[in-house]
Amino acid sequence: MDGARADDLALLDRFAGLLADRGLATPAIFLVQSLAPLGFLGSQLVHALSPILGMVATPDEIERLARLMEGRETPALFTDRLIHEEEARGR
């Protein structure tokens, strides 16, 4: 994500932390990596999961995450953040 904005990176960190806290970092990594080549489908998955994500995030954050996942570099960046969060928690 060239020139990624600090607030976008903070949002990715927030979601990575939420997933890692719940022990879902590894499944999320597999899912993000498998959808990365399909780009647009990754963002559509975020929209499909919005009822569940709505329990921990605002509609604006979910929309921003979906928009970010359309970016070419975002899946790899998000995966790196998920791995970092998982390692930080010792899982």
Phi and psi in degrees as GROMACS dihedral restraints (atoms count N, CA, C in turn):
[ dihedral_restraints ]
;  ai    aj    ak    al  type     phi  dphi    fc
    3     4     5     6     1   -64.5    20    10
    4     5     6     7     1   130.9    20    10
    6     7     8     9     1    62.7    20    10
    7     8     9    10     1    35.0    20    10
    9    10    11    12     1   -59.3    20    10
   10    11    12    13     1   136.8    20    10
   12    13    14    15     1   -76.3    20    10
   13    14    15    16     1   147.3    20    10
   15    16    17    18     1   -59.6    20    10
   16    17    18    19     1   -38.0    20    10
   18    19    20    21     1   -71.0    20    10
   19    20    21    22     1   -30.0    20    10
   21    22    23    24     1   -69.3    20    10
   22    23    24    25     1   -41.4    20    10
   24    25    26    27     1   -65.1    20    10
   25    26    27    28     1   -38.8    20    10
   27    28    29    30     1   -63.8    20    10
   28    29    30    31     1   -37.1    20    10
   30    31    32    33     1   -65.5    20    10
   31    32    33    34     1   -43.8    20    10
   33    34    35    36     1   -61.3    20    10
   34    35    36    37     1   -41.9    20    10
   36    37    38    39     1   -62.2    20    10
   37    38    39    40     1   -40.1    20    10
   39    40    41    42     1   -62.0    20    10
   40    41    42    43     1   -47.9    20    10
   42    43    44    45     1   -67.9    20    10
   43    44    45    46     1   -37.2    20    10
   45    46    47    48     1   -62.3    20    10
   46    47    48    49     1   -42.1    20    10
   48    49    50    51     1   -64.5    20    10
   49    50    51    52     1   -41.8    20    10
   51    52    53    54     1   -61.3    20    10
   52    53    54    55     1   -43.2    20    10
   54    55    56    57     1   -67.9    20    10
   55    56    57    58     1   -42.8    20    10
   57    58    59    60     1   -64.5    20    10
   58    59    60    61     1   -39.8    20    10
   60    61    62    63     1   -58.4    20    10
   61    62    63    64     1   -31.7    20    10
   63    64    65    66     1   -96.2    20    10
   64    65    66    67     1     6.9    20    10
   66    67    68    69     1    72.6    20    10
   67    68    69    70     1    23.9    20    10
   69    70    71    72     1  -109.0    20    10
   70    71    72    73     1    12.3    20    10
   72    73    74    75     1   -63.9    20    10
   73    74    75    76     1   -45.9    20    10
   75    76    77    78     1   -62.7    20    10
   76    77    78    79     1   -49.2    20    10
   78    79    80    81     1   -60.4    20    10
   79    80    81    82     1   -35.7    20    10
   81    82    83    84     1   -66.2    20    10
   82    83    84    85     1   -38.8    20    10
   84    85    86    87     1   -61.3    20    10
   85    86    87    88     1   -47.5    20    10
   87    88    89    90     1   -60.4    20    10
   88    89    90    91     1   -42.8    20    10
   90    91    92    93     1   -66.2    20    10
   91    92    93    94     1   -46.9    20    10
   93    94    95    96     1   -63.1    20    10
   94    95    96    97     1   -43.4    20    10
   96    97    98    99     1   -67.2    20    10
   97    98    99   100     1   -35.2    20    10
   99   100   101   102     1   -73.0    20    10
  100   101   102   103     1   -28.5    20    10
  102   103   104   105     1   -92.5    20    10
  103   104   105   106     1   -10.6    20    10
  105   106   107   108     1   -54.1    20    10
  106   107   108   109     1   -45.1    20    10
  108   109   110   111     1   -66.1    20    10
  109   110   111   112     1   -17.0    20    10
  111   112   113   114     1   -96.5    20    10
  112   113   114   115     1    -3.1    20    10
  114   115   116   117     1    48.0    20    10
  115   116   117   118     1   -85.9    20    10
  117   118   119   120     1   -58.1    20    10
  118   119   120   121     1   -34.3    20    10
  120   121   122   123     1   -65.3    20    10
  121   122   123   124     1   -31.0    20    10
  123   124   125   126     1   -62.3    20    10
  124   125   126   127     1   -41.6    20    10
  126   127   128   129     1   -69.4    20    10
  127   128   129   130     1   -34.2    20    10
  129   130   131   132     1   -68.9    20    10
  130   131   132   133     1   -32.3    20    10
  132   133   134   135     1   -63.4    20    10
  133   134   135   136     1   -39.1    20    10
  135   136   137   138     1   -59.9    20    10
  136   137   138   139     1   -43.7    20    10
  138   139   140   141     1   -63.3    20    10
  139   140   141   142     1   -40.7    20    10
  141   142   143   144     1   -64.8    20    10
  142   143   144   145     1   -32.2    20    10
  144   145   146   147     1   -89.5    20    10
  145   146   147   148     1     4.5    20    10
  147   148   149   150     1   -58.9    20    10
  148   149   150   151     1   -33.1    20    10
  150   151   152   153     1   -61.8    20    10
  151   152   153   154     1   -36.5    20    10
  153   154   155   156     1   -76.5    20    10
  154   155   156   157     1   -45.1    20    10
  156   157   158   159     1   -64.0    20    10
  157   158   159   160     1   -26.6    20    10
  159   160   161   162     1   -62.3    20    10
  160   161   162   163     1   -16.0    20    10
  162   163   164   165     1   -74.6    20    10
  163   164   165   166     1   -21.2    20    10
  165   166   167   168     1  -126.5    20    10
  166   167   168   169     1    -2.5    20    10
  168   169   170   171     1  -143.5    20    10
  169   170   171   172     1   155.9    20    10
  171   172   173   174     1   -79.5    20    10
  172   173   174   175     1   159.4    20    10
  174   175   176   177     1   -57.0    20    10
  175   176   177   178     1   -35.8    20    10
  177   178   179   180     1   -65.2    20    10
  178   179   180   181     1   -40.4    20    10
  180   181   182   183     1   -65.9    20    10
  181   182   183   184     1   -40.0    20    10
  183   184   185   186     1   -64.5    20    10
  184   185   186   187     1   -42.9    20    10
  186   187   188   189     1   -63.2    20    10
  187   188   189   190     1   -42.3    20    10
  189   190   191   192     1   -63.8    20    10
  190   191   192   193     1   -41.6    20    10
  192   193   194   195     1   -62.0    20    10
  193   194   195   196     1   -44.0    20    10
  195   196   197   198     1   -60.2    20    10
  196   197   198   199     1   -43.5    20    10
  198   199   200   201     1   -63.6    20    10
  199   200   201   202     1   -42.2    20    10
  201   202   203   204     1   -63.8    20    10
  202   203   204   205     1   -38.2    20    10
  204   205   206   207     1   -67.7    20    10
  205   206   207   208     1   -14.5    20    10
  207   208   209   210     1   -74.5    20    10
  208   209   210   211     1   -20.9    20    10
  210   211   212   213     1   -68.0    20    10
  211   212   213   214     1   147.5    20    10
  213   214   215   216     1   -65.3    20    10
  214   215   216   217     1   -38.4    20    10
  216   217   218   219     1   -90.2    20    10
  217   218   219   220     1   -14.8    20    10
  219   220   221   222     1   -62.2    20    10
  220   221   222   223     1   -44.1    20    10
  222   223   224   225     1   -56.5    20    10
  223   224   225   226     1   -42.6    20    10
  225   226   227   228     1   -66.7    20    10
  226   227   228   229     1   -40.0    20    10
  228   229   230   231     1   -64.0    20    10
  229   230   231   232     1   -44.0    20    10
  231   232   233   234     1   -65.9    20    10
  232   233   234   235     1   -40.1    20    10
  234   235   236   237     1   -60.9    20    10
  235   236   237   238     1   -43.9    20    10
  237   238   239   240     1   -59.5    20    10
  238   239   240   241     1   -40.5    20    10
  240   241   242   243     1   -69.3    20    10
  241   242   243   244     1   -36.8    20    10
  243   244   245   246     1   -63.6    20    10
  244   245   246   247     1   -44.5    20    10
  246   247   248   249     1   -61.9    20    10
  247   248   249   250     1   -44.0    20    10
  249   250   251   252     1   -60.4    20    10
  250   251   252   253     1   -45.9    20    10
  252   253   254   255     1   -63.8    20    10
  253   254   255   256     1   -40.1    20    10
  255   256   257   258     1   -65.9    20    10
  256   257   258   259     1   -42.5    20    10
  258   259   260   261     1   -66.6    20    10
  259   260   261   262     1   -35.9    20    10
  261   262   263   264     1   -65.2    20    10
  262   263   264   265     1   -26.9    20    10
  264   265   266   267     1   -94.0    20    10
  265   266   267   268     1    -0.8    20    10
  267   268   269   270     1    71.9    20    10
  268   269   270   271     1    31.2    20    10
